[in-house]
């Protein structure tokens, strides 16, 4: 059998780029959303009420007021309580009194705005996907490590997959069940869901649904690991999926993000102060809801996901050509 003309070096390089970009994207905001309105003046809120969507949650996108801005001059940037040392004009004159102070919590602010039309808190979205995202990323990372192994070392590839998947599965089971993070997450979900619309029996049922679906997702991920190992052992071409599935991460995100936006816009609680017709929040671009202008755009993390897609698809094409050469030889 002749050696393939395409060596494994370029495949390893491209896959490594995709792997690094994927892991970096997990820690970065993927998408941002902002609301602007006349009662949020641009000087005080230059980016509006802004939030950042990560794979593992939604985070504050507002920053501390800039130097010289109206908001800095008029707003106390840190709440004072009995634990905060008071400012002494003599001994503290050289201190930065704003050091450690935080800007407006825009996640809370947006939740407050949304609840007036009957929308549930943002944190209740993707209640299964967010806490399990790190394990799916671990799953994809192991697949990519297996993909880097040359076709001439299939036993090594299987060893990498088995060892890696065992590590991810063990990590997931300990994290979710032994350390009790699944129970803690369900309790947090129920608490957040009742923040504005307190229907304990109904929302407690939702919590149990989240728990049940989480059990299914955990079992499904472990089953997927088994399928990948068996498929890779039986077929060379199956190994193409080791890079093909992680490459689709940007599409997975957009589909999931859009689906949850639809859910929020079409499941408005009747107890909202204002009645609006069910609507689809803006996925990409600018929109208008009542007096609010809405903005929704990809952020740095999504750019890295596109790097993941491009690099892995190139690696996939090279490996596919490599497999054809091996079959022809």
C-alpha positions in Angstrom: 0.0 0.0 0.0 1.4 3.4 -1.0 1.7 6.2 1.5 -0.8 9.0 0.9 0.5 12.2 -0.8 -1.2 14.3 1.9 0.8 14.1 5.2 -0.8 14.4 8.6 1.0 17.6 9.4 -1.4 20.1 7.8 -4.4 18.2 9.2 -2.9 18.4 12.7 -2.2 22.1 12.3 -5.7 23.0 11.1 -7.3 20.8 13.7 -5.2 22.4 16.5 -6.3 25.9 15.3 -9.9 24.7 15.5 -9.5 23.2 18.9 -7.8 26.2 20.4 -10.4 28.6 18.9 -13.2 26.4 20.2 -11.9 26.3 23.7 -11.3 30.0 23.7 -14.8 30.6 22.4 -16.3 28.9 25.5 -14.9 31.6 27.7 -15.9 34.5 25.5 -19.2 36.2 24.8 -20.8 34.7 21.6 -23.6 37.2 21.0 -24.6 40.6 22.5 -28.0 42.2 22.9 -28.8 45.7 23.8 -31.9 47.9 24.5 -32.0 51.6 24.1 -34.8 54.0 25.1 -35.3 57.7 25.8 -35.2 57.0 29.6 -31.7 55.5 29.2 -29.7 58.5 27.9 -26.7 57.8 25.8 -24.3 59.8 28.1 -25.3 57.6 31.0 -25.7 54.3 29.0 -23.5 54.7 25.9 -24.2 51.0 24.8 -27.8 50.9 26.2 -28.9 48.1 28.4 -26.5 45.4 27.2 -26.0 41.8 27.9 -23.6 39.1 26.7 -24.5 35.6 25.8 -21.9 32.9 26.6 -22.3 29.1 26.2 -22.7 28.7 29.9 -24.9 31.7 30.8 -25.8 35.3 30.3 -23.6 38.0 31.7 -23.6 41.8 32.3 -22.5 43.8 29.2 -22.5 47.2 30.9 -19.3 48.8 32.2 -18.4 51.3 34.8 -19.2 54.8 33.8 -16.4 56.5 31.8 -14.3 59.3 33.3 -16.1 62.7 33.0 -19.4 61.2 32.0 -22.7 62.4 33.5 -23.3 59.0 34.9 -20.0 59.0 36.7 -20.7 62.4 38.3 -24.3 61.6 39.3 -24.3 57.9 40.2 -22.7 56.2 43.2 -20.9 53.3 41.6 -20.7 51.1 44.7 -23.4 50.6 47.3 -22.2 51.4 50.8 -23.0 49.2 53.7 -21.5 48.4 57.1 -18.8 46.3 55.5 -17.5 49.2 53.3 -14.9 51.5 54.7 -15.9 55.2 54.5 -13.7 57.7 52.6 -11.4 59.8 54.6 -10.5 63.0 52.8 -7.1 63.2 54.4 -5.6 59.7 54.4 -7.5 58.5 51.4 -6.9 61.4 49.1 -4.5 59.5 46.8 -6.8 56.4 46.6 -8.9 55.4 43.6 -12.2 55.3 45.3 -13.9 53.7 42.3 -11.4 50.7 42.3 -13.4 47.5 42.5 -16.7 49.2 41.9 -19.1 47.6 39.4 -21.2 49.2 36.7 -24.9 48.7 36.4 -26.1 45.1 36.4 -27.7 45.1 33.0 -28.9 41.5 33.2 -31.1 42.5 36.2 -32.1 45.7 34.4 -33.2 43.9 31.3 -35.1 41.3 33.3 -36.9 44.1 35.0 -37.8 45.7 31.7 -38.9 42.4 30.2 -41.1 41.3 33.1 -43.4 44.2 32.4 -44.6 42.5 29.2 -44.7 39.1 30.9 -41.3 37.7 29.9 -39.6 35.3 32.3 -36.0 36.1 33.5 -33.3 35.5 31.0 -31.5 33.0 33.2 -34.4 30.5 32.8 -33.5 30.1 29.1 -31.5 27.0 28.0 -31.6 25.5 31.5 -30.2 22.2 30.3 -27.7 23.4 27.7 -25.9 26.0 29.9 -24.8 23.8 32.8 -23.9 20.9 30.5 -22.1 23.0 27.9 -18.6 22.5 29.4 -19.1 18.7 29.0 -20.2 19.0 25.4 -17.1 21.1 24.8 -15.0 18.4 26.5 -16.7 15.8 24.2 -15.8 17.8 21.1 -12.3 18.4 22.3 -11.7 14.6 22.6 -13.2 14.1 19.2 -10.7 16.6 17.7 -7.8 15.0 19.5 -8.8 11.7 18.0 -9.1 13.2 14.6 -5.5 14.5 14.8 -4.2 10.9 15.1 -3.0 9.7 11.6 -4.9 7.0 9.8 -2.0 4.6 10.2 -2.5 4.6 14.0 -6.1 3.7 14.4 -5.5 1.8 17.6 -3.9 4.9 19.1 -7.0 6.9 17.9 -9.3 4.5 19.7 -7.2 4.8 22.8 -7.3 8.6 22.8 -11.1 8.5 22.3 -11.7 5.9 25.1 -9.5 7.6 27.6 -10.7 11.1 26.8 -14.4 10.1 26.8 -13.9 8.2 30.1 -12.4 11.3 31.6 -15.2 13.6 30.4 -17.9 11.2 31.5 -16.4 10.8 34.9 -16.0 14.6 35.3 -19.7 15.1 34.3 -21.1 12.4 36.7 -19.0 13.7 39.6 -19.9 17.3 38.9 -23.6 16.8 38.4 -24.4 14.1 40.9 -21.6 13.6 43.5 -21.0 17.3 44.0 -24.8 18.0 43.7 -24.5 20.7 41.0 -27.6 19.4 39.1 -29.7 19.7 42.2 -28.3 23.2 42.9 -29.0 24.2 39.3 -32.6 23.1 39.5 -33.1 25.0 42.7 -31.6 28.1 41.2 -33.8 27.7 38.1 -36.9 27.5 40.2 -35.9 30.5 42.3 -35.2 32.6 39.2 -38.4 31.6 37.4 -40.5 32.6 40.4 -38.8 36.0 40.8 -41.6 37.9 39.0 -44.4 35.5 38.5 -44.7 33.4 41.6 -46.7 30.2 40.8 -44.8 27.7 43.0 -46.6 24.5 41.9 -46.3 25.3 38.1 -42.7 26.3 38.3 -41.7 23.5 40.6 -43.0 21.2 37.9 -40.8 23.0 35.4 -37.9 22.4 37.6 -38.6 18.7 37.6 -38.8 18.7 33.8 -35.4 20.4 33.7 -34.0 17.7 36.0 -35.5 14.9 33.9 -34.3 16.4 30.6 -30.8 16.9 32.2 -30.7 13.2 33.1 -31.6 12.4 29.5 -29.0 14.7 28.1 -26.3 13.3 30.4 -27.2 9.7 29.4 -27.4 10.8 25.7 -23.9 12.3 25.8 -22.5 9.1 27.3 -24.3 7.1 24.6 -22.9 9.4 21.9 -19.4 8.6 23.3 -20.0 4.9 22.9 -21.4 5.3 19.4 -18.4 7.4 18.3 -15.9 4.8 19.6 -17.7 1.9 18.0 -18.2 3.8 14.7 -14.6 4.9 14.6 -13.5 1.3 15.2 -15.6 -0.1 12.4 -15.2 2.5 9.7 -12.4 4.8 8.5 -14.9 7.2 7.0 -16.8 7.5 10.3 -13.7 9.3 11.6 -14.6 12.2 9.4 -17.4 13.0 11.9 -14.8 13.6 14.6 -14.1 17.0 13.0 -17.4 17.4 11.1 -19.6 17.6 14.2 -17.6 20.1 16.1 -17.2 22.2 13.0 -21.0 22.9 13.1 -20.8 24.7 16.5 -21.7 28.1 15.1 -24.8 26.7 13.6 -25.7 24.8 16.8 -25.5 28.1 18.7 -27.6 30.2 16.2 -30.3 27.5 16.1 -30.4 27.1 19.9 -30.3 30.9 20.5 -33.1 31.5 18.0 -35.2 28.8 19.4 -35.0 30.2 22.9 -35.7 33.7 21.7 -38.9 32.3 20.1 -39.8 30.6 23.3 -39.4 33.8 25.4 -41.4 35.9 22.9 -44.2 33.3 22.5 -44.6 32.3 26.2 -45.5 35.7 27.8 -47.0 35.5 31.3 -50.5 37.0 31.5 -49.5 38.8 34.8 -47.3 41.2 32.9 -48.2 44.9 33.4 -48.6 45.5 29.7 -50.2 43.2 27.2 -48.4 42.6 23.9 -48.9 40.0 21.2 -46.5 37.1 21.0 -43.5 38.1 19.0 -40.1 36.9 17.7 -37.3 38.9 19.4 -34.6 40.1 17.0 -32.1 37.4 16.3 -29.7 39.5 14.1 -29.8 43.2 13.5 -32.1 46.0 14.8 -35.7 45.8 15.9 -38.4 47.8 17.8 -40.5 46.7 20.8 -42.8 49.5 22.1 -40.5 52.5 22.9 -37.4 50.3 23.0 -34.9 49.8 20.1 -33.3 46.4 20.2 -29.9 45.4 18.8 -28.6 41.8 18.5 -25.3 40.9 16.9 -22.5 38.3 17.1 -19.5 39.1 19.3 -15.9 37.9 19.5 -16.7 34.4 20.5 -18.8 33.8 17.4 -15.9 35.0 15.3 -13.8 32.2 16.8 -16.6 29.8 16.1 -16.3 30.7 12.4 -12.6 30.1 12.7 -13.5 26.7 14.1 -15.8 26.0 11.2 -13.3 27.1 8.5 -10.2 25.3 9.9 -12.0 22.1 10.6 -13.7 22.0 7.2 -10.3 22.4 5.6 -8.9 19.6 7.8 -11.9 17.5 6.9 -11.3 17.9 3.2 -7.7 17.0 3.5 -8.5 13.9 5.6 -11.2 12.9 3.1 -8.6 13.1 0.2 -6.2 11.2 2.3 -8.7 8.4 2.8 -9.4 8.3 -0.9 -5.6 7.9 -1.6 -5.4 5.1 0.9 -8.3 3.3 -0.6 -6.9 3.7 -4.2 -3.5 2.5 -3.0 
